[in-house]
Amino acid sequence: MEYKWLKGTEFAVSAVALGTWAIGGSHWDSYDEFGAVKSIETALDNGVNFIDTAPVYGDGHSEELVGKAIRGKRDNVFLATKCGLDIYSRKYERNLSPSYIEIDLEQSLKRLGTDYIDLYQCHWPDPKTPIAETMEALKRFQKEGKIRHIGVSNFSEAQLAEAIASGSLFSLQTHYSLLERSPEKSLLPLCREQNICVLSYGPLGAGMLTGKYAERPSFSRGDARSFFYRFFKPQHWPQVRRLVDGLMTIAEARGVKPGTIAISWVLAQDDVTSALVGARSPEQVLENISHVPVSLDNEEMALLDRLSREVFAQQEPPTSSY
Ligand SMILES: NC(=O)c1ccc[n+]([C@@H]2O[C@H](COP(=O)([O-])OP(=O)(O)OC[C@H]3O[C@@H](n4cnc5c(N)ncnc54)[C@H](OP(=O)(O)O)[C@@H]3O)[C@@H](O)[C@H]2O)c1
C-alpha cells in the first residue's frame, strides 16, 4: 500500500481509501451485512487507514458499522464523514445551515463512537445557505475540537472558490475516474493552485471498470446506479465497452485485474490525493488494494486517455446528483 502525507497534517493516508456508500445497505441492491462488516475489517487489517462514510449511506447504518469496526483503533484511522443531506425527514434535502449541521455532527459522532472526525465534508452544495455561513459553523466545530479538517464535495468551481475564500478548506471530494473527466477542466487546476487535497470517488465506475459486465447492466429503480452515474445509460455502452476492453488488455499483459488498472490510472493523476474505492466483500477489498498502484507507461496512459475521452465525446453534462 502506498501512503501520502496530507498537507498540513501529521497523517499519512493510504492512497486507496475505503468508500462505504454501498456498505450502508440502502440505495444499492442485494445488501449483505456480514460482507459489509468484513469488508471494513479486511481493509483496516491490510493497510487501509482512510475510511469515507456519510450519514446518508443507509440512513446512518454505514457510520454505525464503521464506528464498530474502528473501536480500539480510532487513532490509527483517518475518518471522513459528511453533512448536509437531511436524512431525518427522509427527504434527503440539502441543508448546510449551521443549525442543521450542528445536529448532523452530533449524530455522526454518536454513530461513529468517537469524539472527533478527521475530515468533515459538506456532502452537496445547498443553494439556500450562503457558503460563508456554513464555513463559519464548521470553523467553530474545528475550534471545539469536534472536527479536524473541513472538506466539500460535489462543489462547482464557483462554489469551491467561495469555500476557499472563507478560509480553512482542506479538501474537495469529486467524481473523477476514467468514466468522468469533467473535473480536469477547472476543479483540479483550482485545487492545485490553492493546495486543496482531491479525493476521487467512483474510481471503479461503480463496478463497471472491473470488467465484470459482459452486457450493459441494468438496476432496479431504487438502486443508485440506475440514476446516479450517467455512464450506465444505454447510449454510452459501446464506448464504455471499448474502454473496458482496453483496461482488460492492459490488465492481462500486466497479470492484474482491470479494476487495478482503473484505480492506478486515478492515482497516477498528480492532483489526486486518494481514491475512494467502494467494496462489498473482503475479496473485493483485497483485489482493490493488491498490486495498486501499477505504474502505467506512456503508451498505456495514452490508450486509456483516448478511450476514456471517447465515452463522453458529445460533452453531455454530468448527472450524478442527489
Ligand atoms: N461525495 C459523494 O457524493 C459520493 C458519491 C459517490 C461515492 N462517494 C464515495 O466514494 C466511494 C466509492 O464510490 P462508489 O462506491 O460509488 O463506486 P466505486 O468505488 O467505483 O465502485 C464500488 C462498487 O464496485 C463493485 N466492486 C468493488 N470492487 C470490486 C471488485 N474487485 N470486483 C468487482 N466489483 C467490485 C462493488 O459493487 P457491486 O459488488 O455491487 O458490483 C462496489 O460497491 C463511495 O463508497 C463513497 O464513499 C461519494
The ligand as a Gaussian input file, in Angstrom:
#p B3LYP/6-31G(d) Opt

LIG

0 1
 N      -19.469000      12.562000      -2.260000
 C      -20.339000      11.894000      -2.969000
 O      -21.387000      12.407000      -3.374000
 C      -20.039000      10.464000      -3.312000
 C      -20.751000       9.837000      -4.352000
 C      -20.413000       8.518000      -4.663000
 C      -19.433000       7.879000      -3.945000
 N      -18.778000       8.500000      -2.913000
 C      -17.740000       7.829000      -2.099000
 O      -16.852000       7.139000      -2.951000
 C      -16.905000       5.732000      -2.673000
 C      -16.671000       4.935000      -3.930000
 O      -17.671000       5.190000      -4.895000
 P      -18.687000       4.063000      -5.354000
 O      -18.784000       3.051000      -4.276000
 O      -19.913000       4.738000      -5.809000
 O      -18.003000       3.492000      -6.679000
 P      -16.715000       2.606000      -6.987000
 O      -15.733000       2.688000      -5.902000
 O      -16.302000       2.985000      -8.344000
 O      -17.340000       1.129000      -7.082000
 C      -17.602000       0.387000      -5.950000
 C      -18.500000      -0.806000      -6.300000
 O      -17.898000      -1.613000      -7.333000
 C      -18.091000      -3.001000      -7.057000
 N      -16.740000      -3.558000      -6.813000
 C      -15.781000      -3.077000      -5.975000
 N      -14.678000      -3.819000      -6.037000
 C      -14.912000      -4.797000      -6.931000
 C      -14.129000      -5.870000      -7.413000
 N      -12.890000      -6.050000      -7.007000
 N      -14.690000      -6.697000      -8.338000
 C      -15.953000      -6.490000      -8.775000
 N      -16.739000      -5.496000      -8.334000
 C      -16.228000      -4.640000      -7.418000
 C      -18.947000      -3.087000      -5.797000
 O      -20.337000      -3.121000      -6.138000
 P      -21.079000      -4.482000      -6.599000
 O      -20.447000      -5.607000      -5.863000
 O      -22.490000      -4.252000      -6.269000
 O      -20.864000      -4.561000      -8.086000
 C      -18.654000      -1.749000      -5.116000
 O      -19.692000      -1.325000      -4.270000
 C      -18.275000       5.544000      -2.024000
 O      -18.375000       4.352000      -1.297000
 C      -18.346000       6.781000      -1.171000
 O      -17.550000       6.648000      -0.013000
 C      -19.059000       9.796000      -2.618000

